[in-house]
Amino acid sequence: MKKVMLIGSGGREHALLKKLRENKEIGEIFVLPGNGGMRDEATLVPIGAKDIDGMVKFAKENAIDFAVVAPDDPLVLGAVDALEAIGVKCFGPKKDAAIIEGSKIFSKNLMKKYGIPTAQYEVFYDVAPALAYLRTAPMPTVIKADGLALGKGVVICNTREEATAAVVSMMEDGQFGESGKSIVIEEFLEGPEVSVLSFTDGNVVIPMVSSMDHKRALDNDEGLNTGGMGTVAPNPYYTNDVAERCMNEIFLPTVKAMNAEGRTFKGCLYFGLMLTKDGPKVIEYNCRFGDPETQVVLPLLETDLFEIMNAVADGKLADIDVKFANKSAACVILASAGYPAAYEKGKEFTVDADFGATLYCAGVKADGDILKTDGGRVAGVTATADTLKEALTIAYKQAEKVHFENKYSRSDIGQRALKAIL
């Protein structure tokens, strides 16, 4: 029986854990550090996702056979390199490939060099030239911190005043630390957004089911940007024609570009796309499974995830027939009121016995025998069905069976997608 180590602690990791549990060759799964909602499905180990030395030591002492490194931080820090150096097979890109998410400047320059469609942009390393550029730049515009910023390093600015404030906040005030010392200012694109996760071994690219995220905290896409308040899959705007164009103009060219740069990417490559009037363009790359997109994509995966991950690690993805169910999935995120600003933790977290969907825990901790909230996004409720409307109905109904004080969710997840289907 295989011993598997899964790095991370959120809803994405819970979705990966549940899918890995379907493989009969896997014995024990250790999650580092995991969260309290996973305790009945895995062994939780109190080692942080950025503690590379700690995870290497644990892997050695426990004879780990395979590691899945899920979050961006450890990937960018070189967790896969460190684990492979001691003989642990891994799913996830090495440090030199994870830079595709770790540096916005790198990814923008890569797309420019290899002709991959994206927004026009300028790069700045000092505040004065950035502010000078903004005096004549078209509005709205998008300001991006170069490095990782917990998904919050992108600001859409409608006015010069907003843009100036964003630049000063990042470059002078250190809002995102070192990540914001250099920035990208780019053209504001318009059109439907699509998230496409893909498996790649550096040669073959196999896209997963497309999805639609809902980033804003409040209904009607109002309020602050969050890590995602819900998702649906597939995304109705991502037609077969669009998919073919993305494969030829974006997906394969990106993997080939990384190979040409000597940075072969193996793992899950996430494409954040905007379907503009001029065709699909890349908004961002992620070097890992997206969260909460993973919570609607993986329930539709019919092929064994562990087999796919091994094939990616071995460079044999072409040998695997990856299949997804011809169904729809919907995920409603249950958050603590006030998220992503101020919110309370430590509220008792319970689920009714007749709960009839898939529950992915994120901000949940164990306190003795009971579970308590421990984050802004507390859990995701996912349902699959033949139609998106059915999946949404089930997800919302079952979400009522999850209880904690000050529970909040958007009431309009999937509505934009439903309108696009009609």
Sequence and secondary structure as in RCSB ss.txt:
>XXXX:A:sequence
MKKVMLIGSGGREHALLKKLRENKEIGEIFVLPGNGGMRDEATLVPIGAKDIDGMVKFAKENAIDFAVVAPDDPL
VLGAVDALEAIGVKCFGPKKDAAIIEGSKIFSKNLMKKYGIPTAQYEVFYDVAPALAYLRTAPMPTVIKADGLAL
GKGVVICNTREEATAAVVSMMEDGQFGESGKSIVIEEFLEGPEVSVLSFTDGNVVIPMVSSMDHKRALDNDEGLN
TGGMGTVAPNPYYTNDVAERCMNEIFLPTVKAMNAEGRTFKGCLYFGLMLTKDGPKVIEYNCRFGDPETQVVLPL
LETDLFEIMNAVADGKLADIDVKFANKSAACVILASAGYPAAYEKGKEFTVDADFGATLYCAGVKADGDILKTDG
GRVAGVTATADTLKEALTIAYKQAEKVHFENKYSRSDIGQRALKAIL
>XXXX:A:secstr
 EEEEEEE SHHHHHHHHHHTT TTEEEEEEEE  GGGTTTSEE    TT HHHHHHHHHHTT  EEEE SHHHH
HHTHHHHHHHTT EEES  HHHHHHHH HHHHHHHHHHHT  B  EEEESSHHHHHHHHTTS SSEEEEESS  T
T  EEEESSHHHHHHHHHHHHTS TTGGGGSSEEEEE   S EEEEEEEESSS EEE   BEE  EEEGGGEEEE
 S SEEEES TT  HHHHHHHIIIIIHHHHHHHHHTT    EEEEEEEEEETTEEEEEEEESS  TTTHHHHGGG
B S HHHHHHHHHHT GGG    B SSEEEEEEEEETTTTSS     EEEE TT  SEEEESSEEEETTEEEE S
SEEEEEEEEESSHHHHHHHHHHHHTTEE TTEE  S TTHHHHHHH 
